[in-house]
Amino acid sequence: MPVLDAMLANESFVSEARIAVQLTDEEVDKLRTRARNAVLELSGDPADDDSRSTRVAMDEATKEVTDVLGKDRGNKLIAFVQQKWVGSDALSTSNPNSVPSDTRVIVNIPAYRMDLFQEGKLVKSYKIGIGYPEFPLPTGLRKANTIIFNPTWTPPDEPWVKGKVSPGKTVEAGDTLNPLGPIKIPIGLPSLIHGGKAASRLGTFASHGCVGLTNRQIQDFAMEISKISGKPLSLEDIRAYEKKKTETEEMKLGKDINVELRYETIVVENGEVKIYRDVYERGTNTEENLKRVLSEHGVQLDSLEAAIKEKLLAAVDDMAADASGKPVETNANSNSSNKANSNSSGKVTKSIKGKKEVSVVLPQLRGKGYPAPVQMRSS
């Protein structure tokens, strides 16, 4: 529902949805009210940290939409929202752990990692914070074409907007209450790559649907992405912008840079199989997916030694868990289980309990797979 709420706040999306799903004014108003009420139930207080189920939230959203529009049009609207949220897949790489041959940014969400490639060569890596499960990062292909220095921030009408700021009242550039930091880079509604994050929030949930970096990281990333776009900025240039703390300035990149958002929980990386927690509950940590990834790199799971195979399957099973450590439900039994486990408190998931990843070394995979981080910036 947070995604639908954000989309319904955009008049361009609403206009397209009216045509695509044949929405009436009354239906739009009802959907806005339901989405708004669902978001208002979410708590943003760190003291209320709890572990909601992403799949429960999805089921609840489906029920709310179909109650208003009926099953057929409800499902059509949900598909339309997902299409807009994901963006174009035309230039996305479809094979598991694919290494691009072009220039692009790749974000692997469950790995908390962002990589910058130039003509197929990995030039820089960053540890990142990701969106809460209730405000997830999308997947698919987007574009970056602008760097915005000293951005303003207009707090949305959300429950997590509290304290000294008010919904709809702009927080000026340079204000200590502005959470965006000194730089933001839009990558398509409503997601950003931006600074302002504490180093302690890297490698965990940190945002309402954005890629979060520290201020030092976003400065470095702005330099790197401007350079590969053909319009380089030096650190001195960036600091000159930032000295004018109350002045918001935009700089167009030399060319658009593709930003590919992935959700890969099983990754081959130079002799290791890295298996990440399925924190958004996509059901990706399965034996079938493990076989698919290994096969892509010339290794058959059933041909491995029994002890190694057992270790890999155990790792997949361990990481097939949500942020709280609960097993991720399968599609077959999710409906009944979700009703039993639904969290009516509406608390936002802020932390991850237990291990985030397991690595298993396979000599057969040495030199294969996705590249290891390069010059990793973790603060």
Secondary structure, DSSP 4 states (H G I P E B T S, - for coil): -HHHHHHHT-HHHHHHHHHHHT--HHHHHHHHHHHHHHHHTSB--GGG-----HHHHHHHHHHHHHHHH-HHHHHHHHHHHHHHHH-B-TTS--STTPPPSSSEEEEEGGGTEEEEEETTEEEEEEE-BEE-TTS----EEEEEEEEEES--B---S-TT--TT--TT-PBPTT-TT-TTTTEEEE-STT-EEE----GGGTTSEEESSSEE--HHHHHHHHHHHHHHTT----HHHHHHHHHSTT--EEEEEEEEEEEEEE--SEEEETTEEEEE--TT-----SHHHHHHHHHHTT--GGGS-HHHHHHHHHHHHHHSB-TTSPBPPPTTTHHHHHHHH--TT-BPP----S-SEEEEE-GGGTT-BSPPPSS-B--
